[in-house]
Amino acid sequence: METDIKTLGEPGFAGDDSVLPFEVEGLDVRGRTVQLGPMIDAILGRHAYPEPVARLLAEAAVLTVLLGTSLKFEGKLILQTKGDGPVDLLVADFTTPGDLRAYARFDEDRLALAEEAGTTSPAELLGNGVLAFTIDQGAYMQRYQGIVEMKGESLQAMAETYFRQSEQIPTLVRLSVAELYDRDAEGNPRRSWRAGGIVVQFLPEVPERMRMPDLPGGDAPEGVEDYLHDEDDAWAEAKALVATVEPGELTDPEVGAERLLYRLFHERGARVYPPVPVLDKCSCSRERLGEVLSGFSAEEIAESVEDGAITVQCEFCSTAYRFDPAEFTR
C-alpha cells in the first residue's frame, strides 16, 4: 500500500530502525531512507569501537540496509571493504527481510597514530583497497559480486562510484552518523549512537535518459569531461534537491524520514511505501559452529582446547559458544 507524501509532513511514521521506500514520479526517481537508533547503538556498543571506527561501521550499516531492503528475493547482501589502512576490514551483512549484523577490524596502534596525526577521514582510515557488494541467493544459486576500488573521500562517494561503474544507474547516496549525549533516568551521563541515510536512483522508463558523463579512462575524447550529451533535467533537479540535505536531518529523530521526504519532494508528489523494519540479529548459532568444528582434524581440535573446552566467539555479536572436545572425538 502506498501513501501520498502530500498528506504527511509530520514525523513519527516509520520511526527508528525502519527503512522507508519512496518514489517521485515527477522526477523518475526511486529511493529509500532510514534512521537507525537503538539498533546501531547496540551494534557499536557491543564492541566499544573507537569513535572513528564506529562512524565508519555505522555508515556501512546504513548503506547496507538501504540496499539490502531493495532485494526482491530471500537472500543476503554483504558489503565489505578490504584495504591497507588502519581499518583494514568492514563487513555489514544483511539477510532478508531485515536482519543486520556488522563488524570492523582495525589495528589499534595504527589507529592511535592516525588520530594523533589527525588523518582519520574515511579514505585515510580505509586506505587503498576494494569495496565489494555480494548478493547471495542461497545454496542453489550463483553468487553475484561487484567490486570497485575504494576511490573517494567518503564511503558514500565510493558507493556512488560502484553504481556508476557496475550498475550504470545514476545514484545519489547520503550518509550521516551522530553521537547523542543525554542523561538516563537516574541522571547519569549517557552516550548513544544514531545513523541515517538516503539513496536516490534515477530510473526513467526510457533507458537512454539514464546516460551520465563518462568516467576518466572511458570512451570520451581526451580532455572532454561531459561526453556528448547534457544531463537529464529531471535528474539534475533531483540532485539539486538532495544536495540540500543536511547531515543532521538524517539522524535527528525530530525530523524523521517522512518529514525529510516531504521537505525535499512534496512539490513533485512523492509517494512512500510501507516501512521495512530492520533488526540487530546475527545468523551465528551453536549448530553451525559445531558443524565447522566437526570438520577439524584431531590435531586441530587438540590445539583449540583451552581450560578443558573449546570456546568460539562470534566476531559480529560477541556471543561465546563453549564446546566439550569430546563432542568431536573421532
N, C-alpha and C positions, 0 to 999 in steps of 0.2 A: 504494500500500500504506500503510495507516495503522498506527500503533503506539499502544498504550495507554500513556499517560504514567505510569501507576502502576508500570510495570516499569522506568522510567527513574530520574530523580532524580540522575543524575551528569552532569557537564559533558563537553563534547567531542564531541557527536554531530553537530550542524550545523556548529559551528566558525565562524570568522570568514567574513564576506563570503558568507553563505548565509541566505536568508530562510526561516524555519520556519513553515509554516501550521499552525493548530491549531483544534480545535473542542471546546467544552464543552457537551455535550448537556444536562446537567442545568440549565444556565443559558440555553440557547438562544443562545449566542454563538459567533461565529467570529472568527478574527483571525490576525495574523501578527506575528512578532517577528524581530529581526535584530541582529547585532553586526557593524559594519564595522570592519575593521582595516587591513591593508596597502592595500586598495583606496582607502579615503577618505584615507589618509595620502598616497598618490601624487597624488590629485586636488588636494588642498590644497597639497601641497609644490610642485607644478608651477608654481604662480603665486606662491608665497610670500606668501599673503594675510596681512594683519594679523590679530591674534588675534580681534577681534570679528567681522570679516568671515568668517574661517574657520569660526567657530562657527555663524554663520547659514547658510552654504552647506552645512555638514555636516548640519545639521538638515533642510534642504531635500532633500538627497540621501537621507537615511534615510526621510523621508516618501514620497519618490517611489518608492523601491524597494519599500517596504511596499505601496503602492497599485498600482504597475505589475506586480508579480508576481501580482496577482489577475486580470489580463486573461486571457480565455479564447480569444483570437484573436491572430493576428500583427499587430502594430502598435506604436504609440508612446503613451506617456503623458508629457505635458510639464507640469511645474509651473513657473509663472512669477509673480514679483512685480514690480510696477512702481509706484514711489512717488516722493515728493518728498524723501525722507530722504537722508542721506549714502550709503547703499547703495541706489541707485535701481533696481537690477535684479538679480534672482536667477533663474537658469534651471537646472533639472535635467531631463534628457531621458533617459527610459528606453525602450529598444527591446527587445521580447520576443525571446528568452526571458529575457535577463538582462544586457543591455549598458547601462551608465550613463555619462553624461558630465554635467558640471556647471560652471557659470561664474557669477562675481559681478562686477558693475561698481560702482565706488564712486568718490567724489570724495575724493582724498587730503587736501585742505585741510580740507574739512568734517568728515571723519572725525577728523582730528587735533584739531580744535576740540571735537568731541563727546567724545573720550577725555579731553581736558583738563578738560572740564566734568563728566565722569562720567555723561553721558547716552548710554549705549551699550546700553540694553535693546533687544530686537528691535523693539519698537514705535517707539522713538526713532530707530533706525537706518534702518528702512524708511520711516517717515513715513506720510503719507496716500496712499492709492492702492488698488490692487486685487490680489487673489490669484486666479490663473486656473489651472484644470486643463483641459488639452486632450487628447482622445483621438483619435488619428489611425489609422484602419483601412486606410490605403492610398489609392492614386490614384483608385480607383473607388468609394470610399465617402465620404460626407459626414462632415466633422469634427464632433465634439461638444465644446463648450466650456462650462464652468461658471465663473462669475465672482462673487466676493463682495468687499465692501470689507474692507480689512485692519484689522479691529477686534479688539482683544485685545492683551494684553501679551506674547504669545509666538506663535511660528509654530504650535505645537500648538493653541492656543486658536483661532487663525484657521482652521485646518483643521477643527476641530470645528464651528465656525460654518458652514463650507461644507457639511459633510454634513447639518447640521440644516436649512439653508435650501434647498440644491439637491437633495439626495438623500432627505431626510426619513428618514434612517436614524440611530437613536441610535448614536453613535460616540464612543469614547474614544481619545485619542492621547497618547502619552508619548514624548518625545524627549530625548536626552541626548548631550552631547559632552564629551570629556575629552582633556587633553594628558598624555602619559606621558613621564617623564624617566628615562632609564637610561644605560648605557654600552655602546658597541659592543665587539667582540672585542679591540680594541686599548686599551680603557679610556677612550676619548674620550667626552665627554658627548653624549647623543643625545636628541632630542625627536621624538615621534611622536604622531599623532592617532588617536583612536578615537571611534566614534559608535555609538549604538544606539537602538532604539525598539520600541514595541509599539502595534498598532492592534487594538482590540476593538470588534466591532459586534454589536448586538442584532438577531437575525434569527429571530424565532419563526415557527411555521407559520401562526399567526393574525395577519394584518397589524394588526388593531385593537390588539393588545398593544404595538405599537411607538409608540403615542402619547406625546408629550412635552409638558411645559408650553409654552405659547405664547410666541413671541418678542415683544419690545417692538414695538409697531406692528401686531401681528397682530389676530386676531379676539376675543381675550379681552376681557371687560369692563374698562373703565378702572380701574386700581389693583389688578387681580387678577392675581397672578403665576402661580399654578397654575390652569390652565384646566380646571375642572370634572372632573378625574379625578386619581387617585393614580398615582404611578409604579409600574410593574410590579415585583413583588417580586424576580423573577429578575434584572432589570436593575439594581435597587438593590443587590443583593448583588454583582453583577459590578463595579459602580462602586466599591463599598467595598473590594473585593479589589485592584483596580487602583490605588486611591488609596494602597495601602501600598508601591507600587514606589518604591524609592529611585533617584535618578539614577545612582548608582554601579553599581547592579545591571545597568543597561542597557549599560554599557561594560566592566565587569570581566570579563576573559577567564576568571577562575577561577569565575565564576558560570555563564556560558553560557546559551544560550536554553532548553535543556531543564530545567536546574535552576531557572531563574526560573519557568517554567510549572508545574513540579512544586510549588514553594512556593505558588504562587497558587491552583492549581486541582485538586490531586491528590484532594482530598476529593470533588470532583464528577465524577471520572472523565474527565478531559480526554484527548483524542487528538491526536497530532501526525501530520503527513503528510510525505512526502519533502521535504527542503530544496531550495530553488531557488538555485543558485549565481548570484552577481552579479559581473560583470566590469567593470573600468575600461576601456571600449572606446569610442572615438569613431567616428562614422559619416562623418567627412570623408574625402575622397580626392582625388587629383590629377585624376582624370577628372571628378568633379563640379565642382570649381573651374574646370577648363578649359571646361566647358560654360557656366558663368556668364560667364567672360571672353569667350567666343566671341560672346556677345550684346552686348558693348560696342561702341560706335562707334569709329571710327579716332581721334577726338579723345580719347575716354576711355582708349583703350589708350595713346596717347602720354603722357597725363597720369599714367598708372600706372607708367611706366618710371622706374627709378632704378638708376643704375650699370649701364645696359645690359640690365636684366632687370626682370621683374615678379615681385615676391615677395609672396605671400599667406600670412599666418599664421593658423591656426585659433585662435579665441578660447578654445575648450574645451580642446584638448590641447596647444596651443602648437606644433604641427608647422608648419614653414615649407616652403612649396612655391614653387619657383623656375621661372618660365616664360620662354622666349625670345619676345620680342614678335613675331618673325617668324611664330610659330605662328598669330597672329590677324590677319595682314595680309590684307586683302580685295582 
